[in-house]
Amino acid sequence: MNILSEIKQRASAPTPPFFQMLKKAGLLIAAVGTAVLTAPGMVPELLLEYAGYAITAGTVLVSISQLTVDEGLEEKLMASVK
């Protein structure tokens, strides 16, 4: 199977509830990092560095959580379509 088509299939497949919560946490972490980076005024350099790490960590967490598949639910959906 082509790798790009498998990624598209996994991205549109149902996600397990645990990974849905992780995805929301990743979005929150990335949003906080973005808010710190775009804050007006003087922000300490160390805080800006940690904000960059938070954005990276949140983005990776969201990406991995989105590509996990709830195979039991996917099989049920496929069976109901047939």
PDB file of N, CA, C and O in Angstrom:
ATOM      1  N   MET A   1       0.850  -1.180   0.000  1.00  0.00           N
ATOM      2  CA  MET A   1       0.000   0.000   0.000  1.00  0.00           C
ATOM      3  C   MET A   1       0.894   1.241   0.000  1.00  0.00           C
ATOM      4  O   MET A   1       1.934   1.277   0.658  1.00  0.00           O
ATOM      5  N   ASN A   2       0.480   2.222  -0.727  1.00  0.00           N
ATOM      6  CA  ASN A   2       1.222   3.481  -0.804  1.00  0.00           C
ATOM      7  C   ASN A   2       1.203   4.181   0.561  1.00  0.00           C
ATOM      8  O   ASN A   2       0.165   4.245   1.220  1.00  0.00           O
ATOM      9  N   ILE A   3       2.336   4.693   0.966  1.00  0.00           N
ATOM     10  CA  ILE A   3       2.461   5.302   2.301  1.00  0.00           C
ATOM     11  C   ILE A   3       1.554   6.528   2.456  1.00  0.00           C
ATOM     12  O   ILE A   3       0.974   6.737   3.521  1.00  0.00           O
ATOM     13  N   LEU A   4       1.430   7.334   1.403  1.00  0.00           N
ATOM     14  CA  LEU A   4       0.582   8.529   1.509  1.00  0.00           C
ATOM     15  C   LEU A   4      -0.886   8.165   1.623  1.00  0.00           C
ATOM     16  O   LEU A   4      -1.625   8.812   2.365  1.00  0.00           O
ATOM     17  N   SER A   5      -1.322   7.147   0.905  1.00  0.00           N
ATOM     18  CA  SER A   5      -2.727   6.748   1.002  1.00  0.00           C
ATOM     19  C   SER A   5      -3.014   6.128   2.368  1.00  0.00           C
ATOM     20  O   SER A   5      -4.114   6.284   2.899  1.00  0.00           O
ATOM     21  N   GLU A   6      -2.030   5.423   2.942  1.00  0.00           N
ATOM     22  CA  GLU A   6      -2.232   4.871   4.275  1.00  0.00           C
ATOM     23  C   GLU A   6      -2.313   5.980   5.326  1.00  0.00           C
ATOM     24  O   GLU A   6      -3.114   5.891   6.256  1.00  0.00           O
ATOM     25  N   ILE A   7      -1.503   7.007   5.186  1.00  0.00           N
ATOM     26  CA  ILE A   7      -1.558   8.131   6.125  1.00  0.00           C
ATOM     27  C   ILE A   7      -2.906   8.838   6.018  1.00  0.00           C
ATOM     28  O   ILE A   7      -3.499   9.201   7.033  1.00  0.00           O
ATOM     29  N   LYS A   8      -3.388   9.035   4.796  1.00  0.00           N
ATOM     30  CA  LYS A   8      -4.704   9.669   4.615  1.00  0.00           C
ATOM     31  C   LYS A   8      -5.805   8.815   5.224  1.00  0.00           C
ATOM     32  O   LYS A   8      -6.733   9.343   5.836  1.00  0.00           O
ATOM     33  N   GLN A   9      -5.710   7.492   5.059  1.00  0.00           N
ATOM     34  CA  GLN A   9      -6.715   6.595   5.613  1.00  0.00           C
ATOM     35  C   GLN A   9      -6.686   6.634   7.142  1.00  0.00           C
ATOM     36  O   GLN A   9      -7.734   6.692   7.785  1.00  0.00           O
ATOM     37  N   ARG A  10      -5.484   6.602   7.719  1.00  0.00           N
ATOM     38  CA  ARG A  10      -5.368   6.624   9.176  1.00  0.00           C
ATOM     39  C   ARG A  10      -5.831   7.958   9.761  1.00  0.00           C
ATOM     40  O   ARG A  10      -6.412   7.993  10.845  1.00  0.00           O
ATOM     41  N   ALA A  11      -5.576   9.049   9.049  1.00  0.00           N
ATOM     42  CA  ALA A  11      -5.975  10.364   9.550  1.00  0.00           C
ATOM     43  C   ALA A  11      -7.490  10.521   9.578  1.00  0.00           C
ATOM     44  O   ALA A  11      -8.024  11.253  10.411  1.00  0.00           O
ATOM     45  N   SER A  12      -8.184   9.838   8.673  1.00  0.00           N
ATOM     46  CA  SER A  12      -9.644   9.969   8.627  1.00  0.00           C
ATOM     47  C   SER A  12     -10.354   8.863   9.409  1.00  0.00           C
ATOM     48  O   SER A  12     -11.578   8.899   9.539  1.00  0.00           O
ATOM     49  N   ALA A  13      -9.612   7.881   9.932  1.00  0.00           N
ATOM     50  CA  ALA A  13     -10.198   6.785  10.707  1.00  0.00           C
ATOM     51  C   ALA A  13     -10.535   7.268  12.117  1.00  0.00           C
ATOM     52  O   ALA A  13      -9.986   8.266  12.583  1.00  0.00           O
ATOM     53  N   PRO A  14     -11.442   6.553  12.797  1.00  0.00           N
ATOM     54  CA  PRO A  14     -11.794   6.955  14.171  1.00  0.00           C
ATOM     55  C   PRO A  14     -10.604   6.826  15.129  1.00  0.00           C
ATOM     56  O   PRO A  14      -9.806   5.894  15.029  1.00  0.00           O
ATOM     57  N   THR A  15     -10.504   7.775  16.050  1.00  0.00           N
ATOM     58  CA  THR A  15      -9.411   7.829  17.024  1.00  0.00           C
ATOM     59  C   THR A  15      -9.919   7.308  18.370  1.00  0.00           C
ATOM     60  O   THR A  15     -11.036   7.642  18.763  1.00  0.00           O
ATOM     61  N   PRO A  16      -9.129   6.494  19.092  1.00  0.00           N
ATOM     62  CA  PRO A  16      -9.539   6.027  20.419  1.00  0.00           C
ATOM     63  C   PRO A  16      -9.724   7.209  21.386  1.00  0.00           C
ATOM     64  O   PRO A  16      -9.072   8.243  21.237  1.00  0.00           O
ATOM     65  N   PRO A  17     -10.607   7.049  22.366  1.00  0.00           N
ATOM     66  CA  PRO A  17     -10.886   8.150  23.308  1.00  0.00           C
ATOM     67  C   PRO A  17      -9.650   8.672  24.051  1.00  0.00           C
ATOM     68  O   PRO A  17      -9.521   9.879  24.257  1.00  0.00           O
ATOM     69  N   PHE A  18      -8.739   7.775  24.456  1.00  0.00           N
ATOM     70  CA  PHE A  18      -7.539   8.218  25.166  1.00  0.00           C
ATOM     71  C   PHE A  18      -6.717   9.157  24.292  1.00  0.00           C
ATOM     72  O   PHE A  18      -6.221  10.175  24.776  1.00  0.00           O
ATOM     73  N   PHE A  19      -6.569   8.830  23.024  1.00  0.00           N
ATOM     74  CA  PHE A  19      -5.770   9.655  22.132  1.00  0.00           C
ATOM     75  C   PHE A  19      -6.505  10.941  21.747  1.00  0.00           C
ATOM     76  O   PHE A  19      -5.867  11.925  21.371  1.00  0.00           O
ATOM     77  N   GLN A  20      -7.834  10.944  21.835  1.00  0.00           N
ATOM     78  CA  GLN A  20      -8.569  12.195  21.639  1.00  0.00           C
ATOM     79  C   GLN A  20      -8.236  13.170  22.764  1.00  0.00           C
ATOM     80  O   GLN A  20      -8.077  14.367  22.527  1.00  0.00           O
ATOM     81  N   MET A  21      -8.129  12.653  23.998  1.00  0.00           N
ATOM     82  CA  MET A  21      -7.755  13.521  25.120  1.00  0.00           C
ATOM     83  C   MET A  21      -6.315  14.003  24.965  1.00  0.00           C
ATOM     84  O   MET A  21      -6.017  15.163  25.251  1.00  0.00           O
ATOM     85  N   LEU A  22      -5.415  13.119  24.513  1.00  0.00           N
ATOM     86  CA  LEU A  22      -4.030  13.533  24.287  1.00  0.00           C
ATOM     87  C   LEU A  22      -3.943  14.595  23.198  1.00  0.00           C
ATOM     88  O   LEU A  22      -3.130  15.515  23.284  1.00  0.00           O
ATOM     89  N   LYS A  23      -4.779  14.467  22.177  1.00  0.00           N
ATOM     90  CA  LYS A  23      -4.773  15.449  21.094  1.00  0.00           C
ATOM     91  C   LYS A  23      -5.198  16.821  21.614  1.00  0.00           C
ATOM     92  O   LYS A  23      -4.608  17.840  21.254  1.00  0.00           O
ATOM     93  N   LYS A  24      -6.217  16.840  22.456  1.00  0.00           N
ATOM     94  CA  LYS A  24      -6.661  18.109  23.041  1.00  0.00           C
ATOM     95  C   LYS A  24      -5.572  18.717  23.927  1.00  0.00           C
ATOM     96  O   LYS A  24      -5.364  19.930  23.922  1.00  0.00           O
ATOM     97  N   ALA A  25      -4.881  17.864  24.687  1.00  0.00           N
ATOM     98  CA  ALA A  25      -3.784  18.355  25.534  1.00  0.00           C
ATOM     99  C   ALA A  25      -2.657  18.922  24.679  1.00  0.00           C
ATOM    100  O   ALA A  25      -2.076  19.951  25.023  1.00  0.00           O
ATOM    101  N   GLY A  26      -2.345  18.261  23.569  1.00  0.00           N
ATOM    102  CA  GLY A  26      -1.316  18.751  22.662  1.00  0.00           C
ATOM    103  C   GLY A  26      -1.683  20.090  22.051  1.00  0.00           C
ATOM    104  O   GLY A  26      -0.834  20.971  21.911  1.00  0.00           O
ATOM    105  N   LEU A  27      -2.953  20.241  21.686  1.00  0.00           N
ATOM    106  CA  LEU A  27      -3.413  21.529  21.156  1.00  0.00           C
ATOM    107  C   LEU A  27      -3.287  22.625  22.199  1.00  0.00           C
ATOM    108  O   LEU A  27      -2.903  23.751  21.881  1.00  0.00           O
ATOM    109  N   LEU A  28      -3.606  22.300  23.433  1.00  0.00           N
ATOM    110  CA  LEU A  28      -3.497  23.280  24.520  1.00  0.00           C
ATOM    111  C   LEU A  28      -2.039  23.667  24.761  1.00  0.00           C
ATOM    112  O   LEU A  28      -1.731  24.845  24.942  1.00  0.00           O
ATOM    113  N   ILE A  29      -1.153  22.691  24.764  1.00  0.00           N
ATOM    114  CA  ILE A  29       0.273  22.969  24.972  1.00  0.00           C
ATOM    115  C   ILE A  29       0.810  23.858  23.852  1.00  0.00           C
ATOM    116  O   ILE A  29       1.525  24.826  24.111  1.00  0.00           O
ATOM    117  N   ALA A  30       0.462  23.527  22.607  1.00  0.00           N
ATOM    118  CA  ALA A  30       0.920  24.335  21.474  1.00  0.00           C
ATOM    119  C   ALA A  30       0.329  25.745  21.520  1.00  0.00           C
ATOM    120  O   ALA A  30       1.002  26.711  21.160  1.00  0.00           O
ATOM    121  N   ALA A  31      -0.922  25.866  21.961  1.00  0.00           N
ATOM    122  CA  ALA A  31      -1.557  27.187  22.048  1.00  0.00           C
ATOM    123  C   ALA A  31      -0.891  28.055  23.108  1.00  0.00           C
ATOM    124  O   ALA A  31      -0.694  29.252  22.898  1.00  0.00           O
ATOM    125  N   VAL A  32      -0.543  27.458  24.242  1.00  0.00           N
ATOM    126  CA  VAL A  32       0.136  28.221  25.296  1.00  0.00           C
ATOM    127  C   VAL A  32       1.507  28.680  24.808  1.00  0.00           C
ATOM    128  O   VAL A  32       1.900  29.823  25.040  1.00  0.00           O
ATOM    129  N   GLY A  33       2.230  27.794  24.136  1.00  0.00           N
ATOM    130  CA  GLY A  33       3.533  28.170  23.595  1.00  0.00           C
ATOM    131  C   GLY A  33       3.424  29.294  22.585  1.00  0.00           C
ATOM    132  O   GLY A  33       4.244  30.212  22.583  1.00  0.00           O
ATOM    133  N   THR A  34       2.417  29.231  21.727  1.00  0.00           N
ATOM    134  CA  THR A  34       2.207  30.287  20.741  1.00  0.00           C
ATOM    135  C   THR A  34       1.842  31.607  21.414  1.00  0.00           C
ATOM    136  O   THR A  34       2.297  32.671  20.993  1.00  0.00           O
ATOM    137  N   ALA A  35       1.022  31.535  22.457  1.00  0.00           N
ATOM    138  CA  ALA A  35       0.635  32.755  23.170  1.00  0.00           C
ATOM    139  C   ALA A  35       1.845  33.418  23.821  1.00  0.00           C
ATOM    140  O   ALA A  35       1.957  34.644  23.824  1.00  0.00           O
ATOM    141  N   VAL A  36       2.740  32.620  24.365  1.00  0.00           N
ATOM    142  CA  VAL A  36       3.939  33.187  24.989  1.00  0.00           C
ATOM    143  C   VAL A  36       4.838  33.816  23.928  1.00  0.00           C
ATOM    144  O   VAL A  36       5.386  34.899  24.137  1.00  0.00           O
ATOM    145  N   LEU A  37       4.991  33.136  22.786  1.00  0.00           N
ATOM    146  CA  LEU A  37       5.861  33.671  21.732  1.00  0.00           C
ATOM    147  C   LEU A  37       5.329  34.981  21.156  1.00  0.00           C
ATOM    148  O   LEU A  37       6.107  35.856  20.777  1.00  0.00           O
ATOM    149  N   THR A  38       4.019  35.115  21.089  1.00  0.00           N
ATOM    150  CA  THR A  38       3.436  36.310  20.481  1.00  0.00           C
ATOM    151  C   THR A  38       3.026  37.359  21.514  1.00  0.00           C
ATOM    152  O   THR A  38       2.388  38.350  21.161  1.00  0.00           O
ATOM    153  N   ALA A  39       3.378  37.158  22.770  1.00  0.00           N
ATOM    154  CA  ALA A  39       3.020  38.110  23.822  1.00  0.00           C
ATOM    155  C   ALA A  39       3.724  39.448  23.581  1.00  0.00           C
ATOM    156  O   ALA A  39       4.910  39.485  23.252  1.00  0.00           O
ATOM    157  N   PRO A  40       2.977  40.543  23.748  1.00  0.00           N
ATOM    158  CA  PRO A  40       3.617  41.853  23.580  1.00  0.00           C
ATOM    159  C   PRO A  40       4.509  42.172  24.775  1.00  0.00           C
ATOM    160  O   PRO A  40       4.294  41.671  25.879  1.00  0.00           O
ATOM    161  N   GLY A  41       5.477  42.982  24.545  1.00  0.00           N
ATOM    162  CA  GLY A  41       6.358  43.400  25.632  1.00  0.00           C
ATOM    163  C   GLY A  41       7.569  42.502  25.754  1.00  0.00           C
ATOM    164  O   GLY A  41       7.825  41.641  24.912  1.00  0.00           O
ATOM    165  N   MET A  42       8.295  42.724  26.811  1.00  0.00           N
ATOM    166  CA  MET A  42       9.532  41.977  27.034  1.00  0.00           C
ATOM    167  C   MET A  42       9.213  40.647  27.718  1.00  0.00           C
ATOM    168  O   MET A  42       8.607  40.608  28.789  1.00  0.00           O
ATOM    169  N   VAL A  43       9.634  39.574  27.079  1.00  0.00           N
ATOM    170  CA  VAL A  43       9.476  38.236  27.646  1.00  0.00           C
ATOM    171  C   VAL A  43      10.880  37.669  27.822  1.00  0.00           C
ATOM    172  O   VAL A  43      11.695  37.769  26.904  1.00  0.00           O
ATOM    173  N   PRO A  44      11.182  37.083  28.965  1.00  0.00           N
ATOM    174  CA  PRO A  44      12.525  36.535  29.178  1.00  0.00           C
ATOM    175  C   PRO A  44      12.898  35.510  28.096  1.00  0.00           C
ATOM    176  O   PRO A  44      12.057  34.750  27.616  1.00  0.00           O
ATOM    177  N   GLU A  45      14.170  35.516  27.735  1.00  0.00           N
ATOM    178  CA  GLU A  45      14.642  34.651  26.651  1.00  0.00           C
ATOM    179  C   GLU A  45      14.433  33.171  26.976  1.00  0.00           C
ATOM    180  O   GLU A  45      14.100  32.384  26.089  1.00  0.00           O
ATOM    181  N   LEU A  46      14.625  32.794  28.221  1.00  0.00           N
ATOM    182  CA  LEU A  46      14.433  31.404  28.622  1.00  0.00           C
ATOM    183  C   LEU A  46      12.984  30.971  28.420  1.00  0.00           C
ATOM    184  O   LEU A  46      12.723  29.851  27.980  1.00  0.00           O
ATOM    185  N   LEU A  47      12.055  31.849  28.737  1.00  0.00           N
ATOM    186  CA  LEU A  47      10.641  31.548  28.547  1.00  0.00           C
ATOM    187  C   LEU A  47      10.303  31.399  27.062  1.00  0.00           C
ATOM    188  O   LEU A  47       9.490  30.554  26.688  1.00  0.00           O
ATOM    189  N   LEU A  48      10.927  32.221  26.224  1.00  0.00           N
ATOM    190  CA  LEU A  48      10.718  32.093  24.784  1.00  0.00           C
ATOM    191  C   LEU A  48      11.258  30.764  24.265  1.00  0.00           C
ATOM    192  O   LEU A  48      10.662  30.140  23.386  1.00  0.00           O
ATOM    193  N   GLU A  49      12.385  30.343  24.815  1.00  0.00           N
ATOM    194  CA  GLU A  49      12.961  29.062  24.398  1.00  0.00           C
ATOM    195  C   GLU A  49      12.024  27.909  24.787  1.00  0.00           C
ATOM    196  O   GLU A  49      11.781  27.007  23.985  1.00  0.00           O
ATOM    197  N   TYR A  50      11.506  27.941  26.006  1.00  0.00           N
ATOM    198  CA  TYR A  50      10.576  26.900  26.449  1.00  0.00           C
ATOM    199  C   TYR A  50       9.273  26.939  25.655  1.00  0.00           C
ATOM    200  O   TYR A  50       8.661  25.896  25.423  1.00  0.00           O
ATOM    201  N   ALA A  51       8.848  28.113  25.241  1.00  0.00           N
ATOM    202  CA  ALA A  51       7.637  28.220  24.429  1.00  0.00           C
ATOM    203  C   ALA A  51       7.831  27.534  23.080  1.00  0.00           C
ATOM    204  O   ALA A  51       6.915  26.885  22.575  1.00  0.00           O
ATOM    205  N   GLY A  52       9.012  27.675  22.500  1.00  0.00           N
ATOM    206  CA  GLY A  52       9.309  26.979  21.247  1.00  0.00           C
ATOM    207  C   GLY A  52       9.276  25.471  21.425  1.00  0.00           C
ATOM    208  O   GLY A  52       8.767  24.750  20.567  1.00  0.00           O
ATOM    209  N   TYR A  53       9.822  24.992  22.542  1.00  0.00           N
ATOM    210  CA  TYR A  53       9.774  23.559  22.830  1.00  0.00           C
ATOM    211  C   TYR A  53       8.333  23.096  23.042  1.00  0.00           C
ATOM    212  O   TYR A  53       7.962  22.003  22.614  1.00  0.00           O
ATOM    213  N   ALA A  54       7.527  23.920  23.698  1.00  0.00           N
ATOM    214  CA  ALA A  54       6.129  23.560  23.937  1.00  0.00           C
ATOM    215  C   ALA A  54       5.361  23.450  22.622  1.00  0.00           C
ATOM    216  O   ALA A  54       4.542  22.546  22.457  1.00  0.00           O
ATOM    217  N   ILE A  55       5.618  24.352  21.699  1.00  0.00           N
ATOM    218  CA  ILE A  55       4.946  24.291  20.397  1.00  0.00           C
ATOM    219  C   ILE A  55       5.343  23.015  19.668  1.00  0.00           C
ATOM    220  O   ILE A  55       4.494  22.335  19.090  1.00  0.00           O
ATOM    221  N   THR A  56       6.621  22.693  19.694  1.00  0.00           N
ATOM    222  CA  THR A  56       7.087  21.477  19.025  1.00  0.00           C
ATOM    223  C   THR A  56       6.484  20.226  19.668  1.00  0.00           C
ATOM    224  O   THR A  56       5.997  19.340  18.966  1.00  0.00           O
ATOM    225  N   ALA A  57       6.516  20.155  20.980  1.00  0.00           N
ATOM    226  CA  ALA A  57       5.973  18.990  21.682  1.00  0.00           C
ATOM    227  C   ALA A  57       4.471  18.853  21.452  1.00  0.00           C
ATOM    228  O   ALA A  57       3.977  17.748  21.232  1.00  0.00           O
ATOM    229  N   GLY A  58       3.748  19.959  21.502  1.00  0.00           N
ATOM    230  CA  GLY A  58       2.310  19.913  21.268  1.00  0.00           C
ATOM    231  C   GLY A  58       1.967  19.482  19.860  1.00  0.00           C
ATOM    232  O   GLY A  58       1.020  18.723  19.655  1.00  0.00           O
ATOM    233  N   THR A  59       2.727  19.958  18.887  1.00  0.00           N
ATOM    234  CA  THR A  59       2.483  19.588  17.497  1.00  0.00           C
ATOM    235  C   THR A  59       2.744  18.108  17.261  1.00  0.00           C
ATOM    236  O   THR A  59       1.975  17.443  16.565  1.00  0.00           O
ATOM    237  N   VAL A  60       3.825  17.588  17.836  1.00  0.00           N
ATOM    238  CA  VAL A  60       4.131  16.162  17.694  1.00  0.00           C
ATOM    239  C   VAL A  60       3.058  15.321  18.375  1.00  0.00           C
ATOM    240  O   VAL A  60       2.639  14.298  17.832  1.00  0.00           O
ATOM    241  N   LEU A  61       2.614  15.735  19.544  1.00  0.00           N
ATOM    242  CA  LEU A  61       1.578  15.008  20.269  1.00  0.00           C
ATOM    243  C   LEU A  61       0.277  14.962  19.473  1.00  0.00           C
ATOM    244  O   LEU A  61      -0.368  13.916  19.402  1.00  0.00           O
ATOM    245  N   VAL A  62      -0.109  16.070  18.882  1.00  0.00           N
ATOM    246  CA  VAL A  62      -1.320  16.110  18.069  1.00  0.00           C
ATOM    247  C   VAL A  62      -1.179  15.216  16.845  1.00  0.00           C
ATOM    248  O   VAL A  62      -2.104  14.480  16.503  1.00  0.00           O
ATOM    249  N   SER A  63      -0.038  15.275  16.188  1.00  0.00           N
ATOM    250  CA  SER A  63       0.175  14.480  14.968  1.00  0.00           C
ATOM    251  C   SER A  63       0.109  12.983  15.258  1.00  0.00           C
ATOM    252  O   SER A  63      -0.543  12.234  14.529  1.00  0.00           O
ATOM    253  N   ILE A  64       0.773  12.555  16.305  1.00  0.00           N
ATOM    254  CA  ILE A  64       0.778  11.120  16.631  1.00  0.00           C
ATOM    255  C   ILE A  64      -0.603  10.681  17.091  1.00  0.00           C
ATOM    256  O   ILE A  64      -1.054   9.590  16.740  1.00  0.00           O
ATOM    257  N   SER A  65      -1.275  11.511  17.866  1.00  0.00           N
ATOM    258  CA  SER A  65      -2.608  11.143  18.338  1.00  0.00           C
ATOM    259  C   SER A  65      -3.604  11.050  17.191  1.00  0.00           C
ATOM    260  O   SER A  65      -4.503  10.209  17.220  1.00  0.00           O
ATOM    261  N   GLN A  66      -3.458  11.895  16.194  1.00  0.00           N
ATOM    262  CA  GLN A  66      -4.378  11.877  15.056  1.00  0.00           C
ATOM    263  C   GLN A  66      -4.212  10.605  14.220  1.00  0.00           C
ATOM    264  O   GLN A  66      -5.180  10.132  13.625  1.00  0.00           O
ATOM    265  N   LEU A  67      -3.018  10.057  14.168  1.00  0.00           N
ATOM    266  CA  LEU A  67      -2.768   8.901  13.312  1.00  0.00           C
ATOM    267  C   LEU A  67      -2.998   7.559  14.004  1.00  0.00           C
ATOM    268  O   LEU A  67      -2.801   6.514  13.383  1.00  0.00           O
ATOM    269  N   THR A  68      -3.410   7.559  15.271  1.00  0.00           N
ATOM    270  CA  THR A  68      -3.769   6.298  15.915  1.00  0.00           C
ATOM    271  C   THR A  68      -5.177   5.925  15.509  1.00  0.00           C
ATOM    272  O   THR A  68      -6.031   6.790  15.313  1.00  0.00           O
ATOM    273  N   VAL A  69      -5.414   4.622  15.385  1.00  0.00           N
ATOM    274  CA  VAL A  69      -6.697   4.143  14.863  1.00  0.00           C
ATOM    275  C   VAL A  69      -7.340   3.214  15.877  1.00  0.00           C
ATOM    276  O   VAL A  69      -6.679   2.344  16.444  1.00  0.00           O
ATOM    277  N   ASP A  70      -8.623   3.404  16.098  1.00  0.00           N
ATOM    278  CA  ASP A  70      -9.421   2.494  16.917  1.00  0.00           C
ATOM    279  C   ASP A  70      -9.919   1.396  15.985  1.00  0.00           C
ATOM    280  O   ASP A  70     -10.957   1.545  15.339  1.00  0.00           O
ATOM    281  N   GLU A  71      -9.168   0.285  15.916  1.00  0.00           N
ATOM    282  CA  GLU A  71      -9.455  -0.747  14.934  1.00  0.00           C
ATOM    283  C   GLU A  71     -10.802  -1.420  15.176  1.00  0.00           C
ATOM    284  O   GLU A  71     -11.480  -1.790  14.217  1.00  0.00           O
ATOM    285  N   GLY A  72     -11.202  -1.585  16.427  1.00  0.00           N
ATOM    286  CA  GLY A  72     -12.498  -2.195  16.713  1.00  0.00           C
ATOM    287  C   GLY A  72     -13.639  -1.353  16.167  1.00  0.00           C
ATOM    288  O   GLY A  72     -14.563  -1.886  15.552  1.00  0.00           O
ATOM    289  N   LEU A  73     -13.586  -0.065  16.381  1.00  0.00           N
ATOM    290  CA  LEU A  73     -14.630   0.825  15.884  1.00  0.00           C
ATOM    291  C   LEU A  73     -14.576   0.930  14.364  1.00  0.00           C
ATOM    292  O   LEU A  73     -15.612   1.033  13.708  1.00  0.00           O
ATOM    293  N   GLU A  74     -13.371   0.904  13.808  1.00  0.00           N
ATOM    294  CA  GLU A  74     -13.241   0.979  12.351  1.00  0.00           C
ATOM    295  C   GLU A  74     -13.844  -0.258  11.698  1.00  0.00           C
ATOM    296  O   GLU A  74     -14.505  -0.147  10.666  1.00  0.00           O
ATOM    297  N   GLU A  75     -13.626  -1.442  12.283  1.00  0.00           N
ATOM    298  CA  GLU A  75     -14.201  -2.668  11.737  1.00  0.00           C
ATOM    299  C   GLU A  75     -15.722  -2.633  11.812  1.00  0.00           C
ATOM    300  O   GLU A  75     -16.397  -3.070  10.880  1.00  0.00           O
ATOM    301  N   LYS A  76     -16.273  -2.110  12.924  1.00  0.00           N
ATOM    302  CA  LYS A  76     -17.723  -1.988  13.040  1.00  0.00           C
ATOM    303  C   LYS A  76     -18.288  -1.053  11.982  1.00  0.00           C
ATOM    304  O   LYS A  76     -19.330  -1.336  11.391  1.00  0.00           O
ATOM    305  N   LEU A  77     -17.606   0.058  11.743  1.00  0.00           N
ATOM    306  CA  LEU A  77     -18.073   1.003  10.719  1.00  0.00           C
ATOM    307  C   LEU A  77     -18.015   0.388   9.322  1.00  0.00           C
ATOM    308  O   LEU A  77     -18.925   0.578   8.515  1.00  0.00           O
ATOM    309  N   MET A  78     -16.942  -0.349   9.044  1.00  0.00           N
ATOM    310  CA  MET A  78     -16.809  -0.995   7.742  1.00  0.00           C
ATOM    311  C   MET A  78     -17.874  -2.073   7.555  1.00  0.00           C
ATOM    312  O   MET A  78     -18.403  -2.244   6.457  1.00  0.00           O
ATOM    313  N   ALA A  79     -18.185  -2.799   8.627  1.00  0.00           N
ATOM    314  CA  ALA A  79     -19.198  -3.844   8.535  1.00  0.00           C
ATOM    315  C   ALA A  79     -20.588  -3.255   8.311  1.00  0.00           C
ATOM    316  O   ALA A  79     -21.408  -3.849   7.611  1.00  0.00           O
ATOM    317  N   SER A  80     -20.854  -2.102   8.896  1.00  0.00           N
ATOM    318  CA  SER A  80     -22.171  -1.485   8.726  1.00  0.00           C
ATOM    319  C   SER A  80     -22.333  -0.884   7.347  1.00  0.00           C
ATOM    320  O   SER A  80     -23.460  -0.736   6.873  1.00  0.00           O
ATOM    321  N   VAL A  81     -21.233  -0.531   6.683  1.00  0.00           N
ATOM    322  CA  VAL A  81     -21.308   0.041   5.336  1.00  0.00           C
ATOM    323  C   VAL A  81     -21.611  -1.047   4.313  1.00  0.00           C
ATOM    324  O   VAL A  81     -22.310  -0.798   3.331  1.00  0.00           O
ATOM    325  N   LYS A  82     -21.087  -2.255   4.537  1.00  0.00           N
ATOM    326  CA  LYS A  82     -21.274  -3.344   3.563  1.00  0.00           C
ATOM    327  C   LYS A  82     -22.655  -3.865   3.525  1.00  0.00           C
ATOM    328  O   LYS A  82     -22.950  -4.778   2.754  1.00  0.00           O
TER     329      LYS A  82
END
